[in-house]
Amino acid sequence: NEIIEEEHLATTIAPGNFTEIKQVLEYLSKTINIELELKESEENPNHFIEGRVAKIILDGKHIGCVGEIHPKILGNFKIKMPVALFEIKLKNIFEKLS
């Protein structure tokens, strides 16, 4: 078994919803001059609200996800406000920028 280390960028908004975190991701995309695409996720990870989650695509590659955290997960941590987040693999971004 091999250990693989990757650098990721994660951003969270609390209180926040899918639309707000999507706007942050779009701003990041414009700032670094790359085109990120959002696609509806075929499978819905349990930690996101169904319909409020998407895959982040760069040059046809799935590099991350964006979504709104499910209320059950928030309840487990006694968080009383909505939370939205995205996470992306930086390797693909760095390759695109170089």
Secondary structure as the mmCIF struct_conf table of DSSP 4:
data_model
#
loop_
_struct_conf.conf_type_id
_struct_conf.id
_struct_conf.beg_label_comp_id
_struct_conf.beg_label_asym_id
_struct_conf.beg_label_seq_id
_struct_conf.end_label_comp_id
_struct_conf.end_label_asym_id
_struct_conf.end_label_seq_id
STRN STRN1 HIS A 8 ILE A 13
BEND BEND1 ALA A 14 PRO A 15
HELX_RH_AL_P HELX_RH_AL_P1 PHE A 18 THR A 31
TURN_TY1_P TURN_TY1_P1 ILE A 32 ASN A 33
STRN STRN2 GLU A 37 GLU A 40
BEND BEND2 GLU A 42 GLU A 43
TURN_TY1_P TURN_TY1_P2 ASN A 46 HIS A 47
STRN STRN3 PHE A 48 LEU A 58
TURN_TY1_P TURN_TY1_P3 ASP A 59 GLY A 60
STRN STRN4 LYS A 61 ILE A 69
HELX_RH_AL_P HELX_RH_AL_P2 PRO A 71 ASN A 76
TURN_TY1_P TURN_TY1_P4 PHE A 77 LYS A 78
BEND BEND3 MET A 81 MET A 81
STRN STRN5 ALA A 84 LYS A 89
HELX_RH_AL_P HELX_RH_AL_P3 LEU A 90 LEU A 97
#
